[in-house]
Amino acid sequence: MLKEATRVEVAADSVADILKTISIPPCPAVVTALLEEARRPEIDFHKIIRLISGDLSLAASMMKTANSPFFALRYKVETVQQAATVLGLKNVVSIVKGLALQRALSPKGVSMERFWERSNYHAMVSARLARRVPGVTREDAYTFGLFHDCGIPILMQRFADYKDTLALANRSAKPIWETENERHGTDHVAVGAMLARNWQLPALIIQATRLHHSFEILADEASDIPDEVRGLTAISILADHLIACFLDMPDEAEWMAHGATALNYLGIDEEELAEIHSEMDEELDAARLDRI
């Protein structure tokens, strides 16, 4: 764990320098207010509905998400109140965070549609796999899936050649964060964790965002990293594999190098993996059709 500990220490020492050159979007006011209300001992559900309804774009997007095949509601909701009542507070907060993130990190003139599509798919798959990680709720896994790569669009806005960096990293056997640091002096997991912290996400998600490309923590039986974080790391690489297969795209170098370790950590054999492929293909196909 020395390598990872050193990496975290270096990142902590360079936070000030990173902040000078990279703009981390602040947590939107509606999300901040929603989180504050959700932490109260006695939650005012009507206030939460008013907060969401006060942003027409957010309200419409939340209802569309609630009516998507992923949540499989028994009937179509037509108001924010119906959506909030049926989904429950945790799901509502997760959806609002994801929608606010997409709005905050979509620069004008730059098409991010494919990135957000992959992020939404990743959230769905992560939530489905969460049952394999004790201590991780479906809602936390969904939020992690949305936020795990949130540093990418930030770096894309900061560095004109960042797309080239991603292409290079996808072909390299080196960890993606090493390639990013060599070319830009920072990486998307460090920046993503900073954004997650600024947006007041749970400590579990912040740490998992920071470490989800550190696959050595899966093989280290003596690791002091929480099992929940290790589980989300394993889920992340499996989700990327499942999505790549669904989109008929080649696997990235990370899956080829560490996929077996992730499957072993999650206790998934080849037969069960085939079943998971079939289940997720159906769900992702339904989600894609819903977006058309």
C-alpha positions as CSV (number, residue, x, y, z in Angstrom):
1,M,0.0,0.0,0.0
2,L,3.0,2.3,0.0
3,K,2.6,3.3,-3.6
4,E,-1.1,4.3,-3.0
5,A,-0.2,6.1,0.3
6,T,2.5,8.1,-1.5
7,R,0.1,8.9,-4.3
8,V,-2.5,10.3,-1.9
9,E,0.1,12.3,0.0
10,V,1.4,13.8,-3.3
11,A,-2.2,14.7,-4.3
12,A,-2.9,16.3,-1.0
13,D,0.3,18.4,-1.3
14,S,-0.7,19.6,-4.8
15,V,-4.3,20.5,-4.1
16,A,-3.6,24.2,-3.9
17,D,-1.7,24.1,-7.3
18,I,-4.5,22.2,-8.9
19,L,-7.2,24.6,-7.7
20,K,-5.2,27.5,-9.2
21,T,-5.5,26.1,-12.7
22,I,-8.7,24.0,-12.6
23,S,-12.2,25.3,-11.9
24,I,-14.2,23.0,-9.7
25,P,-17.9,23.8,-10.1
26,P,-19.5,24.6,-6.7
27,C,-22.4,22.5,-5.5
28,P,-25.6,24.0,-7.0
29,A,-27.9,25.9,-4.6
30,V,-30.8,23.5,-5.1
31,V,-28.6,20.5,-4.3
32,T,-27.1,22.2,-1.2
33,A,-30.6,23.1,0.1
34,L,-31.8,19.5,-0.7
35,L,-28.9,18.0,1.2
36,E,-29.4,20.2,4.2
37,E,-33.1,19.3,4.4
38,A,-32.3,15.6,3.9
39,R,-30.0,15.7,7.0
40,R,-32.6,17.2,9.3
41,P,-34.1,14.9,12.1
42,E,-37.6,15.6,10.8
43,I,-37.6,16.0,7.0
44,D,-40.0,18.4,5.4
45,F,-41.0,16.4,2.3
46,H,-43.1,19.2,1.0
47,K,-40.1,21.6,1.1
48,I,-38.0,19.1,-0.9
49,I,-40.8,19.0,-3.5
50,R,-40.9,22.8,-3.6
51,L,-37.1,22.9,-4.1
52,I,-37.1,20.6,-7.0
53,S,-40.3,22.1,-8.6
54,G,-38.7,25.6,-8.4
55,D,-36.3,24.5,-11.1
56,L,-38.5,23.6,-14.1
57,S,-35.7,22.0,-16.1
58,L,-34.6,19.9,-13.1
59,A,-38.1,18.9,-12.3
60,A,-38.8,17.8,-15.8
61,S,-35.6,15.9,-16.0
62,M,-36.2,14.2,-12.7
63,M,-39.7,13.0,-13.8
64,K,-38.2,11.7,-17.0
65,T,-35.5,9.8,-15.1
66,A,-38.1,8.4,-12.6
67,N,-40.2,7.1,-15.5
68,S,-37.2,5.4,-17.1
69,P,-37.1,1.6,-17.3
70,F,-34.3,1.5,-14.6
71,F,-36.8,2.4,-11.8
72,A,-39.5,0.1,-13.3
73,L,-42.4,2.0,-11.6
74,R,-45.8,0.4,-11.7
75,Y,-47.3,3.5,-13.3
76,K,-46.1,6.6,-15.0
77,V,-45.6,9.6,-12.6
78,E,-46.8,13.0,-13.8
79,T,-45.8,15.3,-11.0
80,V,-42.7,15.9,-8.9
81,Q,-44.7,14.9,-5.8
82,Q,-45.7,11.6,-7.3
83,A,-42.1,10.9,-8.3
84,A,-40.7,11.8,-4.9
85,T,-43.4,9.7,-3.1
86,V,-42.8,6.6,-5.2
87,L,-39.0,6.8,-5.4
88,G,-38.2,7.8,-1.8
89,L,-35.8,10.4,-0.6
90,K,-32.5,8.6,-1.2
91,N,-33.4,8.0,-4.9
92,V,-34.6,11.6,-5.3
93,V,-31.3,13.0,-3.9
94,S,-29.3,10.7,-6.2
95,I,-31.2,11.7,-9.3
96,V,-31.0,15.4,-8.5
97,K,-27.2,15.2,-7.9
98,G,-26.7,13.4,-11.2
99,L,-28.8,15.9,-13.2
100,A,-27.1,18.9,-11.5
101,L,-23.7,17.4,-12.3
102,Q,-24.5,17.0,-15.9
103,R,-25.7,20.6,-16.1
104,A,-22.6,21.9,-14.3
105,L,-20.1,20.0,-16.4
106,S,-21.4,20.4,-19.9
107,P,-19.4,23.2,-21.5
108,K,-21.0,25.2,-24.4
109,G,-19.9,24.1,-27.8
110,V,-18.6,20.7,-26.6
111,S,-20.6,17.5,-27.2
112,M,-20.7,15.5,-24.0
113,E,-23.6,13.3,-24.9
114,R,-21.6,10.0,-25.1
115,F,-19.9,10.7,-21.8
116,W,-23.2,11.3,-20.0
117,E,-24.7,8.3,-21.6
118,R,-21.9,6.1,-20.4
119,S,-22.1,7.7,-16.9
120,N,-25.8,7.0,-16.7
121,Y,-25.2,3.4,-17.9
122,H,-22.5,3.1,-15.3
123,A,-24.8,4.3,-12.5
124,M,-27.5,1.7,-13.5
125,V,-25.0,-1.2,-13.6
126,S,-23.3,-0.2,-10.4
127,A,-26.7,0.0,-8.6
128,R,-27.6,-3.5,-9.9
129,L,-24.3,-4.9,-8.7
130,A,-24.4,-3.2,-5.3
131,R,-26.0,-6.2,-3.7
132,R,-22.6,-7.9,-3.9
133,V,-20.9,-5.4,-1.6
134,P,-22.1,-5.5,2.0
135,G,-22.5,-2.0,3.5
136,V,-23.1,-0.3,0.1
137,T,-26.7,0.8,-0.7
138,R,-28.2,0.7,-4.2
139,E,-28.5,4.5,-4.0
140,D,-24.8,5.0,-3.0
141,A,-23.7,2.8,-5.9
142,Y,-25.9,4.7,-8.3
143,T,-24.4,8.0,-7.1
144,F,-20.9,6.6,-7.4
145,G,-21.6,5.5,-10.9
146,L,-22.6,9.0,-11.9
147,F,-19.7,10.8,-10.2
148,H,-16.8,8.3,-10.5
149,D,-15.4,9.9,-13.7
150,C,-16.6,13.5,-13.1
151,G,-13.1,14.7,-13.2
152,I,-12.9,13.9,-16.9
153,P,-15.1,16.7,-18.2
154,I,-13.3,19.2,-15.9
155,L,-9.9,18.2,-17.3
156,M,-11.4,18.3,-20.8
157,Q,-12.3,21.9,-20.3
158,R,-8.9,22.7,-18.8
159,F,-6.6,20.9,-21.3
160,A,-7.2,21.2,-25.1
161,D,-5.4,17.9,-25.7
162,Y,-7.0,15.9,-23.0
163,K,-9.0,13.7,-25.5
164,D,-5.6,12.6,-26.8
165,T,-4.6,11.7,-23.3
166,L,-7.6,9.4,-22.8
167,A,-7.0,7.7,-26.1
168,L,-3.4,7.1,-25.1
169,A,-4.4,5.8,-21.7
170,N,-6.9,3.4,-23.1
171,R,-4.2,1.7,-25.1
172,S,-1.6,1.7,-22.4
173,A,-0.9,-0.9,-19.7
174,K,-0.1,1.8,-17.3
175,P,-2.9,3.1,-14.9
176,I,-4.8,6.0,-16.5
177,W,-3.8,8.3,-13.7
178,E,-0.2,7.8,-14.4
179,T,-0.6,8.9,-18.1
180,E,-2.7,11.9,-17.0
181,N,-0.1,13.0,-14.5
182,E,2.7,12.7,-17.0
183,R,0.9,14.9,-19.5
184,H,-1.0,17.3,-17.3
185,G,0.4,17.2,-13.7
186,T,-2.9,15.9,-12.3
187,D,-5.5,13.2,-12.9
188,H,-9.2,12.9,-13.1
189,V,-9.6,10.8,-10.0
190,A,-8.0,13.5,-7.8
191,V,-10.0,16.2,-9.4
192,G,-13.2,14.1,-9.3
193,A,-12.7,13.4,-5.5
194,M,-12.3,17.2,-5.0
195,L,-15.6,17.9,-6.7
196,A,-17.3,15.1,-4.8
197,R,-16.1,16.6,-1.6
198,N,-17.2,20.1,-2.6
199,W,-20.6,18.7,-3.5
200,Q,-20.9,17.1,0.0
201,L,-21.1,13.5,-1.1
202,P,-20.6,10.8,1.5
203,A,-17.1,9.9,2.5
204,L,-17.5,6.4,0.9
205,I,-18.2,7.9,-2.5
206,I,-15.4,10.5,-2.3
207,Q,-12.8,7.8,-1.4
208,A,-14.1,5.3,-4.0
209,T,-14.0,8.1,-6.7
210,R,-10.3,8.7,-5.7
211,L,-9.3,5.0,-5.8
212,H,-11.5,3.4,-8.5
213,H,-8.5,2.9,-10.8
214,S,-6.3,1.6,-8.0
215,F,-6.9,-2.1,-8.6
216,E,-4.0,-3.2,-6.4
217,I,-6.3,-2.7,-3.4
218,L,-8.5,-5.6,-4.6
219,A,-5.6,-8.1,-4.4
220,D,-4.2,-6.8,-1.1
221,E,-5.8,-8.9,1.6
222,A,-4.1,-6.8,4.3
223,S,-5.4,-3.5,2.8
224,D,-6.6,-0.9,5.2
225,I,-9.0,0.5,2.6
226,P,-12.6,-0.1,3.6
227,D,-14.2,-3.1,2.0
228,E,-17.0,-0.9,0.7
229,V,-14.5,1.2,-1.3
230,R,-12.8,-1.9,-2.6
231,G,-16.1,-3.3,-3.6
232,L,-17.1,-0.2,-5.5
233,T,-13.7,-0.4,-7.3
234,A,-14.4,-3.9,-8.4
235,I,-17.9,-2.9,-9.5
236,S,-16.5,0.0,-11.5
237,I,-14.2,-2.1,-13.7
238,L,-16.9,-4.8,-14.2
239,A,-19.5,-2.1,-15.1
240,D,-17.1,-0.7,-17.7
241,H,-16.7,-4.2,-19.2
242,L,-20.4,-4.8,-19.3
243,I,-21.1,-1.4,-20.9
244,A,-18.4,-1.9,-23.5
245,C,-19.8,-5.3,-24.5
246,F,-23.3,-3.8,-24.7
247,L,-22.1,-1.0,-27.0
248,D,-20.1,-3.5,-29.1
249,M,-16.8,-1.8,-28.2
250,P,-13.4,-3.4,-27.3
251,D,-12.5,-3.7,-23.7
252,E,-10.0,-1.2,-22.3
253,A,-6.6,-2.4,-21.2
254,E,-7.7,-2.2,-17.5
255,W,-10.2,-4.9,-17.9
256,M,-7.7,-7.2,-19.7
257,A,-5.2,-6.6,-16.8
258,H,-7.5,-6.6,-13.8
259,G,-10.9,-8.0,-14.8
260,A,-10.2,-11.4,-13.3
261,T,-9.1,-9.9,-10.0
262,A,-12.4,-7.9,-9.8
263,L,-14.5,-10.9,-10.6
264,N,-12.7,-12.9,-8.0
265,Y,-13.2,-10.2,-5.4
266,L,-17.0,-10.1,-6.2
267,G,-17.2,-13.9,-6.2
268,I,-18.4,-14.1,-9.8
269,D,-17.6,-17.1,-12.0
270,E,-17.9,-17.4,-15.8
271,E,-21.4,-18.9,-15.7
272,E,-22.7,-16.1,-13.5
273,L,-20.9,-13.5,-15.5
274,A,-22.8,-14.7,-18.6
275,E,-26.1,-14.4,-16.7
276,I,-25.2,-10.8,-15.6
277,H,-24.3,-9.9,-19.2
278,S,-27.8,-11.1,-20.4
279,E,-29.6,-9.2,-17.6
280,M,-27.7,-6.0,-18.1
281,D,-28.0,-6.1,-21.9
282,E,-31.8,-6.1,-21.5
283,E,-31.8,-3.2,-19.0
284,L,-29.3,-1.1,-20.9
285,D,-31.2,-1.7,-24.2
286,A,-34.4,-0.6,-22.5
287,A,-32.7,2.5,-21.2
288,R,-31.2,3.3,-24.7
289,L,-34.6,3.0,-26.3
290,D,-36.1,5.3,-23.7
291,R,-33.6,8.0,-24.6
292,I,-34.5,7.9,-28.4
